């Protein structure tokens, strides 16, 4: 069930359920905080808090604004950027959703431990609807030849320097 539909059902059932559902959707589905959501919806932050705590029953205008804002995010929810990397690199990614230029973008991870797996992951990501790929330089040139979406190359400057320093320390 879509988040907007879930909110409408909760609004019909009870004010308490609406507040709880709204809070969960803002935090988990939209990956926002209450202040960011309130600003996006054009609703005072205090109103969001009062609805969440059950101290205020939202009026129909406020419910419409909330639903419209959630729908706006739902319409961009299908947009995702694929990142192809080794599992240990993917485990360092802390955000799977990011707000960029006013759009909520999902980062979808594709694990690969060989060049062959990375090529397959690139084809799968494009088939799944990725808007672009992010991958290591060792594979980016090949992937660019087989997919029609933008391919962005990771340039790990800091991690390379850290690895060199670690190699020196371990070799002494």
C-alpha positions as CSV (number, residue, x, y, z in Angstrom):
1,X,0.0,0.0,0.0
2,X,1.3,3.5,-0.9
3,X,2.1,5.8,2.0
4,X,-0.5,8.3,0.8
5,X,-3.2,5.6,0.9
6,X,-2.1,4.5,4.3
7,X,-2.4,8.1,5.6
8,X,-5.9,8.5,4.2
9,X,-7.0,5.2,5.8
10,X,-5.5,6.3,9.1
11,X,-7.2,9.7,8.9
12,X,-10.6,8.0,8.5
13,X,-9.9,5.6,11.4
14,X,-8.7,8.0,14.1
15,X,-6.6,11.1,14.8
16,X,-4.2,9.1,16.9
17,X,-3.6,6.6,14.2
18,X,-3.2,9.4,11.6
19,X,-0.5,11.1,13.8
20,X,1.4,7.9,14.4
21,X,1.2,6.9,10.7
22,X,2.3,10.4,9.6
23,X,5.3,10.3,11.9
24,X,6.4,6.8,10.7
25,X,6.0,7.8,7.1
26,X,8.0,11.0,7.5
27,X,10.9,9.1,9.3
28,X,11.0,5.8,7.6
29,X,9.4,6.1,4.1
30,X,10.5,9.6,3.2
31,X,13.7,9.6,5.3
32,X,13.0,13.1,6.5
33,X,12.7,14.9,9.9
34,X,9.5,16.7,10.9
35,X,11.0,20.1,10.2
36,X,12.0,19.3,6.6
37,X,8.5,17.7,6.0
38,X,6.7,20.7,7.5
39,X,8.7,23.1,5.4
40,X,8.0,21.1,2.2
41,X,4.3,20.8,3.1
42,X,3.9,24.5,4.0
43,X,2.6,23.6,7.4
44,X,4.0,25.0,10.7
45,X,6.3,22.6,12.5
46,X,4.2,23.0,15.6
47,X,1.2,21.7,13.8
48,X,3.0,18.6,12.8
49,X,4.1,18.0,16.4
50,X,0.6,18.6,17.7
51,X,-0.8,16.1,15.1
52,X,1.9,13.6,16.1
53,X,1.2,13.9,19.8
54,X,-2.6,13.7,19.4
55,X,-3.1,17.2,20.8
56,X,-4.6,18.5,17.5
57,X,-7.0,16.9,15.1
58,X,-5.9,18.1,11.6
59,X,-8.4,20.0,9.6
60,X,-9.2,18.9,6.0
61,X,-6.9,21.6,4.5
62,X,-4.0,20.3,6.5
63,X,-4.7,16.7,5.7
64,X,-4.8,17.6,2.0
65,X,-1.4,19.4,2.2
66,X,0.1,16.4,4.0
67,X,-1.3,14.0,1.5
68,X,-0.1,16.1,-1.5
69,X,3.4,16.4,0.0
70,X,3.6,12.6,0.5
71,X,2.3,12.0,-3.0
72,X,5.0,14.3,-4.4
73,X,7.7,12.2,-2.7
74,X,5.9,9.0,-3.9
75,X,6.0,10.2,-7.5
76,X,9.8,10.5,-7.3
77,X,10.2,7.3,-5.2
78,X,10.8,5.2,-8.3
79,X,13.9,7.2,-9.2
80,X,17.1,5.5,-8.0
81,X,20.8,5.6,-8.6
82,X,22.6,2.3,-8.6
83,X,26.0,1.8,-7.0
84,X,28.0,-1.2,-7.9
85,X,30.8,-2.1,-5.5
86,X,32.1,-4.9,-3.3
87,X,30.0,-5.7,-0.2
88,X,32.5,-4.2,2.2
89,X,32.3,-0.8,0.3
90,X,28.5,-1.0,0.2
91,X,28.4,-1.5,4.0
92,X,29.9,1.9,4.5
93,X,26.9,3.6,2.8
94,X,24.7,5.1,5.6
95,X,22.0,6.8,3.6
96,X,19.9,4.9,1.1
97,X,17.7,7.9,0.4
98,X,18.8,11.4,-0.3
99,X,17.1,14.7,-1.1
100,X,18.9,16.2,-4.1
101,X,17.6,19.3,-5.9
102,X,14.2,18.8,-4.1
103,X,13.8,15.2,-5.3
104,X,14.0,12.2,-3.0
105,X,16.4,9.8,-4.7
106,X,17.1,6.2,-3.5
107,X,20.5,4.7,-3.7
108,X,20.2,1.0,-4.6
109,X,23.2,-1.2,-3.9
110,X,24.4,-3.9,-6.3
111,X,27.1,-6.1,-4.8
112,X,29.8,-7.4,-7.1
113,X,33.0,-9.3,-6.3
114,X,34.4,-9.7,-9.8
115,X,34.4,-7.8,-13.1
116,X,31.9,-10.2,-14.5
117,X,29.5,-9.7,-11.6
118,X,29.9,-5.9,-12.0
119,X,28.9,-6.1,-15.7
120,X,25.9,-8.3,-14.8
121,X,25.0,-5.9,-12.0
122,X,25.1,-2.9,-14.4
123,X,22.8,-4.7,-16.9
124,X,20.4,-5.6,-14.0
125,X,20.4,-2.1,-12.6
126,X,19.5,-0.6,-16.0
127,X,16.8,-3.2,-16.4
128,X,15.5,-2.4,-12.9
129,X,15.1,1.3,-13.9
130,X,18.2,3.0,-12.5
131,X,18.6,6.5,-13.7
132,X,22.4,6.3,-13.4
133,X,25.2,4.0,-12.2
134,X,28.1,4.7,-9.8
135,X,31.0,2.3,-10.0
136,X,34.8,1.9,-9.8
137,X,37.1,3.0,-12.5
138,X,38.2,-0.5,-13.3
139,X,34.7,-1.3,-14.6
140,X,33.2,2.0,-15.6
141,X,34.6,2.1,-19.2
142,X,33.2,-1.4,-20.0
143,X,29.9,-0.6,-18.4
144,X,29.5,2.6,-20.4
145,X,29.6,0.5,-23.6
146,X,26.7,-1.8,-22.5
147,X,24.2,0.5,-20.8
148,X,22.4,3.6,-22.0
149,X,22.2,5.4,-18.7
150,X,24.9,7.7,-17.3
151,X,27.9,6.0,-15.6
152,X,29.7,7.9,-12.9
153,X,33.2,6.8,-11.8
154,X,34.1,6.7,-8.2
155,X,37.4,8.4,-7.5
156,X,38.5,7.3,-4.0
157,X,41.3,9.8,-3.4
158,X,41.2,9.6,0.4
159,X,40.9,5.9,0.7
160,X,43.9,5.3,-1.6
161,X,46.1,7.6,0.5
162,X,44.9,5.8,3.6
163,X,45.6,2.4,2.1
164,X,49.1,3.5,1.1
165,X,49.8,4.7,4.6
166,X,48.5,1.5,6.1
167,X,50.7,-0.6,3.7
168,X,53.7,1.4,4.8
169,X,52.9,0.9,8.5
170,X,52.4,-2.9,8.0
171,X,55.5,-3.4,6.0
172,X,57.9,-1.9,8.5
